[in-house]
């Protein structure tokens, strides 16, 4: 949806009694629905539950598939690329945001990690 379309929809919503904030929220919802329908928005990854000290691996494919991955810091992208097959220890920074004990520099979304099962 382009700017002219958004403004037109907001004007109509305002004429029908919506507040300015409600009209903007409504056009935001419509715009997001258009993006999803057209494939412009990636699928969200559901969060996963981890406990402090769990062993995990980084799901590199999922991290690299993010639409903003190309704009990330080069050092971050290098870390992700070098992490293939590496096992890390979870340190919970805040809800669903996890750093690794071995390298606490980066934060990861819990949905981008896979728990390592101990099958020895």
C-alpha positions in Angstrom: 0.0 0.0 0.0 1.5 3.3 -1.0 1.3 6.6 0.9 -1.6 8.0 -1.0 -3.7 4.9 -0.3 -2.8 5.0 3.4 -3.8 8.7 3.6 -7.1 8.1 1.8 -8.0 5.2 4.1 -7.0 7.3 7.2 -9.2 10.2 6.0 -12.2 7.9 5.5 -11.7 6.3 8.9 -11.5 9.8 10.5 -14.7 10.9 8.8 -16.4 7.8 10.2 -15.4 8.7 13.8 -12.0 7.1 14.4 -9.4 9.0 16.2 -6.1 9.8 14.4 -4.3 7.1 16.4 -7.0 4.5 15.6 -6.9 5.4 11.9 -3.1 5.0 11.8 -3.3 1.7 13.6 -6.0 0.5 11.1 -3.9 1.4 8.1 -0.8 -0.2 9.7 -2.8 -3.5 10.1 -4.0 -3.3 6.5 -0.5 -2.6 5.3 1.0 -5.5 7.2 -1.8 -7.8 5.9 -0.9 -6.7 2.3 2.8 -7.4 3.0 2.0 -10.9 4.4 -0.3 -11.7 1.5 2.4 -10.6 -1.0 5.2 -12.4 0.7 6.9 -9.2 1.9 7.1 -10.2 5.5 8.9 -13.3 6.6 7.4 -15.9 8.9 7.9 -15.2 12.6 9.7 -17.8 14.6 7.9 -18.8 17.8 10.0 -18.4 21.0 11.5 -21.5 22.6 11.9 -22.2 26.3 15.4 -22.6 27.6 16.9 -22.7 31.1 20.2 -21.2 32.2 23.0 -23.5 31.3 21.2 -25.5 28.6 23.3 -26.5 25.6 22.2 -25.1 22.2 23.3 -24.7 18.6 22.6 -21.7 16.5 20.1 -22.3 13.6 22.3 -20.6 11.0 19.8 -21.0 8.1 17.1 -19.3 10.1 19.3 -16.4 11.2 20.6 -15.8 7.7 17.1 -15.9 6.2 16.1 -12.8 8.2 15.3 -9.9 5.8 17.7 -7.5 7.7 20.6 -10.0 7.9 22.5 -8.2 5.1 22.5 -4.9 7.1 23.9 -6.6 10.2 27.4 -5.9 11.5 30.1 -7.8 9.6 31.5 -9.1 12.9 28.1 -10.6 13.7 27.8 -12.2 10.3 31.3 -13.6 10.7 30.4 -15.0 14.2 27.2 -16.7 12.7 29.1 -18.2 9.8 31.8 -19.6 12.1 29.2 -21.0 14.5 28.2 -23.9 12.3 28.1 -27.1 14.5 29.3 -25.2 17.6 27.6 -26.0 20.9 27.0 -23.0 23.2 25.8 -22.7 26.8 22.7 -20.5 27.4 22.8 -17.4 29.4 19.3 -15.8 29.6 19.6 -12.0 29.3 15.8 -11.3 29.3 12.7 -13.1 28.2 13.5 -14.8 24.9 16.8 -13.0 24.5 19.8 -15.3 25.0 23.6 -14.8 24.9 26.2 -17.5 25.1 28.5 -18.0 28.1 31.3 -18.7 25.7 30.8 -15.5 23.8 28.4 -13.0 25.5 28.9 -10.3 22.9 25.8 -11.2 20.8 22.1 -11.6 21.7 19.9 -14.2 19.9 16.2 -14.7 19.7 15.3 -17.9 21.5 13.5 -19.2 18.4 16.8 -19.1 16.5 18.4 -21.7 18.7 18.0 -25.5 18.8 18.5 -27.4 22.0 21.2 -30.1 22.0 19.9 -33.4 23.2 22.4 -35.5 25.2 22.2 -38.9 23.4 25.6 -40.4 24.4 
